Amino acid sequence: ERLSNQFPVFVVDHFSKLYGLRNLVDQNCWDMLYNLHALRKHYLEVEIFARFVEEYYSDKDLLFYLYARNVVQKELRINFKQRWSELGRGKERMPPALPVSHREASRISKLIFGPDAKELSRALMQLFDDHCIGERGSTRGGGDTRRLDVMQYLHLALVQYREAKGPD
């Protein structure tokens, strides 16, 4: 495996291109690690990123996660980068939660795993049901209010993918 394919090396390379000077690169890397440690227990997005930096998740996991994230962006018509860049203009520290309905999650799960992996889609939707809030609609016309935060959904998709593929 090429060294540049390792996620932590990629992150350091990114800082090197951004800041150039070795002292600035080192300081920003330490700042990032400190903030990852301080914030990961409070924010799922930070926790997921930290696991990639620590190489708890593999490069294959990263490719799957980025693919799933891209599908979610397209299907829900959201822009994750824009959501984060808008934070500097307000008082918020995190973008507001984005709920994914059961119907949307079911459609996206089928797109992520493809038509030949129905069992994976079903398993992900079982995880969705285990973690969602809201109620399944009744047969008497009550609407389905089951939903889950988009980041939690992506995390569950990653967990399901890892479980299905087995050890690296």
Legacy VTK file of the C-alpha trace (Angstrom):
# vtk DataFile Version 3.0
C-alpha trace
ASCII
DATASET POLYDATA
POINTS 168 float
0.000 0.000 0.000
1.338 3.414 -0.950
2.012 5.708 1.992
-0.081 8.489 0.433
-3.133 6.167 0.521
-3.138 6.225 4.315
-5.663 8.728 5.640
-3.464 10.300 8.355
-0.726 10.892 5.773
-3.290 12.454 3.455
-4.389 14.841 6.237
-0.788 15.889 6.976
-0.159 16.355 3.237
-3.259 18.563 3.077
-1.969 20.734 5.924
1.443 20.879 4.232
-0.094 22.217 1.036
-2.285 24.625 2.990
0.343 26.077 5.339
3.705 25.200 3.768
5.965 25.944 6.723
6.841 22.907 8.813
6.152 24.671 12.147
2.687 25.779 10.977
1.900 22.301 9.651
2.981 20.684 12.924
1.028 23.166 15.044
-2.143 22.716 12.991
-1.836 18.936 13.170
-1.481 19.103 16.966
-4.405 21.535 17.160
-6.527 19.170 15.107
-5.632 16.189 17.292
-6.370 18.157 20.457
-9.751 19.257 19.124
-10.601 15.753 17.908
-9.905 14.439 21.398
-11.881 17.239 23.062
-14.948 17.143 20.773
-15.354 13.553 19.619
-17.555 12.515 22.524
-19.911 15.436 21.824
-20.252 15.296 18.024
-20.713 12.182 15.906
-19.156 13.836 12.836
-15.976 14.494 14.799
-15.971 10.926 16.143
-16.243 9.468 12.643
-13.416 11.677 11.350
-11.267 10.777 14.380
-11.730 7.071 13.663
-10.461 7.593 10.125
-7.449 9.546 11.410
-6.692 6.775 13.925
-7.088 4.201 11.142
-9.763 2.371 13.091
-11.578 2.525 9.771
-9.695 1.388 6.664
-9.213 3.079 3.312
-11.974 0.838 1.901
-14.258 2.034 4.685
-13.391 5.624 3.759
-14.283 5.023 0.110
-17.608 3.495 1.126
-18.340 6.328 3.569
-17.566 9.003 0.984
-19.736 7.211 -1.562
-22.639 6.888 0.909
-22.224 10.539 1.929
-22.337 11.589 -1.724
-25.516 9.578 -2.338
-27.122 11.172 0.741
-26.113 14.656 -0.453
-27.652 14.098 -3.877
-30.824 12.399 -2.667
-31.557 14.898 0.116
-30.260 17.888 -1.862
-27.907 19.030 0.878
-24.327 20.227 0.805
-22.316 19.093 3.825
-19.411 21.436 3.108
-21.713 24.448 2.801
-23.482 23.533 6.055
-20.153 23.689 7.863
-18.850 26.822 6.147
-21.992 28.762 7.118
-21.267 28.224 10.827
-18.704 31.022 11.020
-21.419 33.569 10.273
-23.577 32.733 13.276
-23.253 31.730 16.894
-23.766 28.026 16.258
-20.946 25.571 16.862
-22.548 22.773 14.851
-24.934 22.747 11.932
-28.510 21.945 12.900
-29.511 18.292 12.827
-30.853 17.061 9.520
-33.516 14.408 9.938
-33.832 11.549 7.460
-37.281 9.990 7.249
-37.774 6.239 7.195
-38.932 6.445 3.571
-35.878 8.489 2.511
-33.525 6.164 4.405
-35.051 3.103 2.767
-34.617 4.601 -0.718
-31.045 5.737 0.021
-30.088 2.358 1.537
-31.092 0.630 -1.682
-29.010 3.087 -3.703
-25.965 2.762 -1.451
-25.865 -1.033 -1.402
-27.317 -1.647 -4.860
-29.985 -4.026 -6.140
-27.934 -7.168 -5.471
-27.542 -6.480 -1.748
-31.110 -6.452 -0.463
-30.065 -8.105 2.803
-27.630 -5.271 3.530
-30.347 -2.699 2.886
-32.740 -4.583 5.163
-30.104 -4.873 7.894
-29.379 -1.142 7.694
-33.076 -0.348 7.936
-33.311 -2.588 11.002
-30.523 -0.499 12.562
-32.446 2.618 11.526
-35.568 1.301 13.288
-33.541 0.427 16.404
-32.156 3.995 16.673
-34.858 6.251 15.229
-37.326 8.484 16.982
-40.973 8.760 16.031
-43.661 6.223 15.320
-44.595 3.969 12.438
-47.787 5.203 10.808
-50.966 3.364 11.652
-53.199 1.719 9.088
-55.880 4.274 9.995
-54.105 7.091 8.225
-51.522 8.144 10.813
-48.321 9.328 9.169
-44.974 7.626 9.636
-42.878 9.969 11.799
-39.796 7.741 12.146
-36.626 9.720 11.537
-32.945 9.787 12.341
-30.216 12.409 12.105
-28.390 12.178 8.772
-24.985 11.726 10.443
-26.270 8.906 12.594
-27.729 7.284 9.478
-24.361 7.546 7.693
-22.609 6.098 10.709
-25.032 3.161 10.805
-24.460 2.593 7.075
-20.705 2.478 7.714
-21.179 0.068 10.620
-23.353 -2.182 8.441
-20.838 -2.075 5.593
-17.956 -3.027 7.920
-19.931 -5.842 9.453
-20.840 -7.235 6.028
-17.339 -7.087 4.551
-15.606 -8.644 7.547
-12.020 -7.994 8.628
-9.599 -6.279 6.235
LINES 1 169
168 0 1 2 3 4 5 6 7 8 9 10 11 12 13 14 15 16 17 18 19 20 21 22 23 24 25 26 27 28 29 30 31 32 33 34 35 36 37 38 39 40 41 42 43 44 45 46 47 48 49 50 51 52 53 54 55 56 57 58 59 60 61 62 63 64 65 66 67 68 69 70 71 72 73 74 75 76 77 78 79 80 81 82 83 84 85 86 87 88 89 90 91 92 93 94 95 96 97 98 99 100 101 102 103 104 105 106 107 108 109 110 111 112 113 114 115 116 117 118 119 120 121 122 123 124 125 126 127 128 129 130 131 132 133 134 135 136 137 138 139 140 141 142 143 144 145 146 147 148 149 150 151 152 153 154 155 156 157 158 159 160 161 162 163 164 165 166 167
